[in-house]
Amino acid sequence: MRMTIFGVLALLMALFAAVQYNDPDGLWWACIYLVPAVWSLMAALRPVWFAKSAVRLALAGTILLALVGCVWYWPAIPHWWRRDVWWVVESAREGIGMMIVLAVLLAVATLLRRERPLPEHSDRVAWPRNRG
């Protein structure tokens, strides 16, 4: 089930990146949307990689950057959540886009935390216990 969720998130974010073709800064936003797509795909296909602290640290750093991006692109216009506003105002759409990126990254991190993958070198069913 988890693999399906990560796969759907990866596909959605890749589609978000694909529809940026007609945007003046489309390449920038396509790259931004591909970041959570890659993390979601990694979580779907190689969850054991997240047993490594360097990978978890990189994910945490990516989440921090997305949070900074959310603050940076936060819509300054009142009632930005209303369709008649975000349909017309690009800065509102960009802010919502960063919120979606952050939400997907947080979903990946949360779902991975709930079910920790086994280390690559482990053939055990559970994490080894400390016997000291």
C-alpha positions as CSV (number, residue, x, y, z in Angstrom):
1,M,0.0,0.0,0.0
2,R,2.8,2.4,0.9
3,M,4.5,1.8,-2.4
4,T,1.3,2.7,-4.2
5,I,0.9,5.9,-2.3
6,F,4.5,6.9,-3.0
7,G,4.0,6.0,-6.7
8,V,0.8,8.1,-7.0
9,L,2.6,11.1,-5.3
10,A,5.6,10.7,-7.7
11,L,3.2,10.6,-10.7
12,L,1.2,13.6,-9.6
13,M,4.3,15.7,-9.0
14,A,5.8,14.6,-12.4
15,L,2.5,15.7,-14.0
16,F,2.7,19.0,-12.1
17,A,6.2,19.4,-13.6
18,A,5.0,18.5,-17.1
19,V,2.3,21.2,-17.2
20,Q,4.8,24.0,-16.6
21,Y,5.7,24.1,-20.3
22,N,3.7,27.3,-21.1
23,D,4.8,29.2,-17.9
24,P,7.4,31.9,-18.4
25,D,9.5,30.4,-15.6
26,G,8.3,26.9,-16.3
27,L,11.7,25.2,-16.2
28,W,12.3,26.6,-12.6
29,W,8.9,25.3,-11.5
30,A,9.3,22.0,-13.3
31,C,12.5,21.4,-11.4
32,I,10.8,22.4,-8.1
33,Y,8.0,19.9,-8.7
34,L,10.4,17.1,-9.7
35,V,12.2,17.2,-6.3
36,P,9.3,15.7,-4.4
37,A,8.6,13.4,-7.4
38,V,12.1,12.0,-7.1
39,W,11.8,11.6,-3.3
40,S,8.5,9.8,-3.7
41,L,9.8,7.6,-6.4
42,M,12.8,6.7,-4.2
43,A,10.5,5.9,-1.3
44,A,8.4,3.7,-3.6
45,L,11.2,1.8,-5.3
46,R,14.1,1.9,-2.8
47,P,12.8,2.3,0.7
48,V,15.9,0.6,2.2
49,W,17.9,3.7,1.2
50,F,16.1,5.6,3.9
51,A,17.8,3.4,6.5
52,K,20.9,5.4,5.9
53,S,21.2,8.5,8.0
54,A,22.7,10.5,5.1
55,V,19.5,9.9,3.0
56,R,17.3,10.9,5.9
57,L,19.4,14.0,6.5
58,A,19.1,14.9,2.8
59,L,15.3,14.5,3.0
60,A,15.2,16.7,6.1
61,G,17.3,19.3,4.3
62,T,14.9,19.2,1.3
63,I,11.9,19.7,3.6
64,L,13.7,22.7,5.2
65,L,14.3,24.2,1.8
66,A,10.7,23.6,0.9
67,L,9.6,25.3,4.1
68,V,11.8,28.3,3.2
69,G,10.3,28.3,-0.3
70,C,6.8,28.3,1.2
71,V,7.7,31.4,3.3
72,W,9.3,33.0,0.3
73,Y,6.4,32.4,-2.1
74,W,3.6,32.7,0.5
75,P,0.9,34.7,-1.3
76,A,0.7,38.3,-0.1
77,I,-2.6,38.9,-1.6
78,P,-5.7,38.7,0.6
79,H,-8.0,35.7,0.1
80,W,-5.4,33.9,-2.0
81,W,-7.2,30.6,-1.5
82,R,-10.3,31.8,-3.5
83,R,-10.5,30.6,-7.0
84,D,-11.2,34.0,-8.4
85,V,-7.9,35.1,-6.9
86,W,-5.5,32.3,-7.7
87,W,-6.9,31.8,-11.2
88,V,-5.7,35.3,-12.1
89,V,-2.7,36.0,-9.7
90,E,0.4,34.0,-10.6
91,S,2.1,34.7,-7.2
92,A,-0.9,33.0,-5.5
93,R,-0.5,29.9,-7.7
94,E,3.2,29.8,-7.0
95,G,2.6,30.0,-3.2
96,I,0.1,27.2,-3.5
97,G,2.6,25.2,-5.5
98,M,5.2,25.5,-2.8
99,M,2.6,24.4,-0.2
100,I,1.9,21.3,-2.3
101,V,5.6,20.5,-2.6
102,L,6.0,20.8,1.2
103,A,2.9,18.7,1.8
104,V,4.2,15.9,-0.4
105,L,7.7,15.9,1.2
106,L,6.1,15.8,4.6
107,A,3.9,13.0,3.6
108,V,6.9,11.0,2.3
109,A,8.8,11.6,5.5
110,T,5.9,10.8,7.7
111,L,5.0,7.6,5.9
112,L,8.6,6.5,6.0
113,R,8.9,7.2,9.7
114,R,5.8,5.1,10.4
115,E,7.3,2.0,8.8
116,R,11.1,2.1,8.9
117,P,12.8,0.2,6.1
118,L,15.4,-2.5,6.9
119,P,19.0,-1.7,6.4
120,E,20.4,-2.9,3.1
121,H,22.7,-5.5,4.7
122,S,20.1,-6.9,7.0
123,D,18.3,-10.2,6.4
124,R,16.4,-9.9,9.6
125,V,12.7,-9.3,9.9
126,A,13.0,-6.5,12.4
127,W,15.6,-4.0,13.6
128,P,18.4,-5.7,15.6
129,R,18.0,-5.2,19.3
130,N,20.7,-3.8,21.5
131,R,22.0,-6.7,23.6
132,G,24.1,-4.8,26.1
